[in-house]
Amino acid sequence: MKEVLITSSILILAVMVLRLVFRGKVSQKLIYGAWLLVALRLLVPVQFGSFDFSILNQAEPVTEVITEVSKNPVAGPSREEVYQQIAQDYIDRGEHIFIPEVEEKLESGEVPSYEEVFQNYPIQSIVIPEVNTQIQQEVEKSITAPTVGQIATAVWITGMVAMALWFGLVNLRFHRALAKTAKPMEVPDSPVPVMVDDTVASPCLFGFFRPKVYLTPVCTKDETHLRHVLTHELTHYAHKDHIWSLVRCVCLCVYWFNPLVWIAAGLAKRDCELACDEAVLKKLGDEERISYGKTLVDMVANSSSPTHYLETATAMHESKEQLAERIGRIICKPKF
């Protein structure tokens, strides 16, 4: 878990830097695809070659500290203190517990006392292996309070379950609302059903196993708006963005405690829309850049609620600043 947290956090920061450096210089689809690497790192708990190993080598002091802290009980003496006390009990009984090299230094006076040994040496590394195993077993029996690691694990699992329930509730409520009021619309050659619903804030693609395009009544009244919106949502379907939305939500449920994952989810959602715009304009042609931008202004819902992070719908929820950036990229053709 520690390794995944470290490498994924570094990878998220790297993608954030790259999207700033290459913004407008490379295809938005490539930038959006970089978030797939982040999702793989978060959800696949295996090493990925020398990249992971080099990062983990640099972060080894940090991981060692985390490991030791996680073993300490939340109340009472630390694990090291309990180990040292039990080792002292062995010494008080006249038993030789240290490796020969240390015993020789004690006998020769080079190390004047056992207290000096405890202060100057990592105690577990100089205890005879067989005795170390016995002491470790006694330490486990002596520590009755839960450890920091156990408490952290319990909090993590509780938060993960709560997030999963929230995720399920958000999408179930959305699904039920659409099921009650959505009406089918005939669209020739559409690979998925198209519905019209007056409760959705903006057009969207929603559904995992049986995705559907949901349109607002407003966009169906204008032929240009309808053509742009359908092209946009069907492009989302072609990109399998409804599936990637679910993957993003799973990452948030599992890593709810990591602010970098929330930031990554927000940026990935934004890059999803930018990649979709890029693909739509390739289909529509440069002559429709301005009119497509106007359609977005009319159709995009101005909202940035945290709930939208857990929706698997590809709805157009954006703040004014995000929409302004998006329109600017549409109007000014990127150079790549």
N, C-alpha and C positions, 0 to 999 in steps of 0.2 A: 504493500500500500504506500509506504514512504517513497519507494522508488517511482511509482506512478505519479504521485503528487509532485515530486521534484521535477521529473522530466516533462510532464504535461504542462506544468506552470511555465517552465522555460520555453517550451514549444509555443505556448499561447503568446508569450511576450515576443517571440521571434516572428510569428505570423502578424502580430499587430504592427511591428516595425516594418516588415516587408510590405504590408498593404499600404502603409504611408509612403514608403520609398517608391513603390511601383504604381501608385495610383495614377490612372490615366495613361500609363506607359505600356501596360500589358493587358491582355484580355481579362475582363472581370471574372470570367469563368475559371481561369487559373487561380485567381485570388480566392474565389469561393471554394474551389477544390482543396485549397490548403487547409481549410477547416476540417476536411475529412480526415487528414492526418492527425489532427488534434482529437477528434472523436475516437479514432482507432487507438490512440495512446491511452485515452481515458477508459475505454471499455474493454480493451484486450490486455490483460495483465501479464504480458510476456515481454522479454527484452527484444529490442530491435537493433541488433548489431552493435557496431563500435560507437555509434552516436550515443546510445544510452550508457554504455560502459564509461565513455570519456566524461560524461556529465556526472555520473555517479561517483567516479573516482575523485572529482573535484569536490563533490558534496559529501564525501565520506565522513569528515569530522562532524558535520551537521546531523547526518543519519545516526552516527554513534551516540551523540548526545540525546537525540530523540528516543532511541532505543533504551538507553539507560533510564531516562526520566519516566518512560512508559512503564518500566518494571517496578517503580517505587510505589508503595502503598499511599493512599490519600491521607491516612492518619497514622501516627506513630513513627518510629524510626525508619530511616530509609533502608532499602535492600542491602546496601553496602555496610551500613552500621550493624544490621542484624548479622550479616556474614562475619564481620570483624569480631563481634561479641562471641559468636559460636566458635570461631577460630581461637579466640583467647581462652575459652573454656577448655579446648583441647590442650592448649599449652599449659594451663594451670594443672591439668591432670598428668603432666609430664610427658605428653606425646610429642614426637617430632613430626611436624606437619609440613615443613618447608623442604624444597628441593635441596640436594646436597650442597650446591654452591652457596646458598644462603646460610645453611647450617654451619658451614665452614667459616663464613664471615662472622657469625655469631660467636662461635667457639674461639676464634682468634682475636676477637675484640674489635675487628675492623668495623663491624656494626655493633655498637655497644649494648643495645637492648631490643626487645621485641617491639617496643613502642616505636623505635626508630625504623624498624622494618615496615610497620603499618603506615608510617608517614612518608617513607621514601620509595616504596615499591607498590606497583599495582597488585594488591594482595592476591587476587585469584590466579595470577600468572606465575606465582612462585610457590604455590601450594602443590604438594604431590597430587597428581591427577586422581588417584583413587580416593584420597582424603577430600579433595575438592568436590568430587561427586557426592560423598557422604554429607559434607557441609551444605551443599546446594539443596539436598533433599530435606535437611533439617530447616533450612531457611524457608522452603516452601511451606513446611508445616507450621512454622512460627508466625508467618505473616497471615493474619486473618482478615485484615481490612482489604477491600478491593484496591487494585492498583490503578494508577493513572490511566494506563492503557485500557483496562477493562471499563472504566468509567467513560473514557472517550469513545470506545467502541459502542457502548450502550447508547450514548447520546447520538452518535452517527446513525445507528440503525433506526432509532426513534425518529430522527429528522427525516431519514430516507422514506420511512413508512408514511409519515405525515405528508411529505411532498408527493409521494405516489398517490395518496388519497386525494390531495388537492388537485393534482393533474387529472385523475380520473373524474372528479366532480366537475371540473371546469369543462372538460370535453363532453361529458355525459349531458350536462345541462345544455350545452350548445347543440348537441345532436338532437335532443328531445325538442328543443325550440324549433329547429329546422324541420323536424319530422311533422310537426303540427301545422305549420303554415306554408311550407314550400310547395310550389306548383310546378309541374314539368313544363318545359319549353322545347319546342321542336327545333333542333339545330342539325341540319344535314351534315353527315360525315364527322360528327363529333365522336371521339373515342370514348367519352364518358357522358353520362346523363347531365343535362343542363337544367337547372331549376331557377325559379324566380321567387324571391322571398323578401318581404318588406321589413323583416326584423334584423337583417344583417346590416352592419354599419358600412360595409364596403364589399365588393365582389371578392370571392374567395374560392379556393379548392379545398374541400374538406372530406375526410374519410380515408381510412387506411386500406381496408380490404375492398371496399366498393366506393372509391372516391367519386364525388360529384362536384360540378361547378355551380356555385350559387351566385346569382346576379341580383342586384337591387332593381326595383321597378324603374328607377330613374334612368339607368344606363340602357334599358331596353327601348326607351322612347327616342333615342338618337342613334341613327344607323352607324355613324362614325364611332361613337362611344362604344356601341355594342361590338363592333368589329375589333376595336382595339382591346377591349376588356376580354373578349373571348380568346383572342390571340395570346394575350398575356397569361390567362389562367390555363389554357391548354399547353402553353410553353412550360409552365410550372409542372404540369402533369408529365410532359415529355422528359423533363429533368428529374422526375421522381422526387420533387421537393416535398410532397406530402409524407414520404418515407423519411427523408432527412429531417423534417420537422419533428417526427417522432423520436429519431435518434438524439436530436438536440434536447428534447424534453427528458429523455432517459438520463442523459449526462447531468442535467440539472438536478434530477431526483437523487442520483447517486452522490454527486459532489455539491450538494446544496450549501455546504459550509465554505466553499472556496469562492471568493469574490471574482477571481480571475475567470472561473468557468461561467459565471453570470455575464461578465463583460464579453467573453468569447461568444456566448449564445446571442447576445444583442448584436454584435458585429456580424456574426454569421447570418443572422436573420436579415440584416441590412444588405449584406453582400449577395444573399439569395435573390433579393429583389433587383439589385443592380445587374446581376448576371442575367436575370430574366429579361430586364429592359434591353440589355445588349442583344440578346437573341431575338427579341420581338422586332427590334429596329432593323435587324438583318433581313427579317421576313417582310416587313412593311416597306423598307427603303428609306433613304435619307430624306426624301422629300416630305415624309410624314413625321419628322422629328418634332416639329413645332406642335402639330395637331395632337400627336401622341402625348406630349408633355401637358397640353391643356386637358386632355382626358384624365390624366393622373391627378391634376389639381382638382378636378371636379369629383373624382371617384374616391380618392384616398381619405380615410377617416383620420382626423387629427386627434391622436391619442397615443399615450405611451404607458399604459397601465402594466404593472408587473404580471397581471393575469395573462396578458398576451404572450408572454414567454412560454407559457405552458399550453397554449393552444396549438394543435397540430394543423389548424387551418392556415392557408397561405394568405391570410387577410392583409389588406394594405393599411396597417395601423402605423402611423409615423408622426413624429413631432414636426412642427413648422420648420425647424432647422434641418431636420433630416430630409424633408420633402424638398426644401430649397436646394440642398446639395444634389439630390437626385435629379431634379429638373435641370440644374446647371450641367450635369453630366450628359443629359439627353440632348440638350440644345447644342452644347459644344462637343462635337464628335471627337472621341478620344483618338490619340495617335498610337496605333499598334498594328 
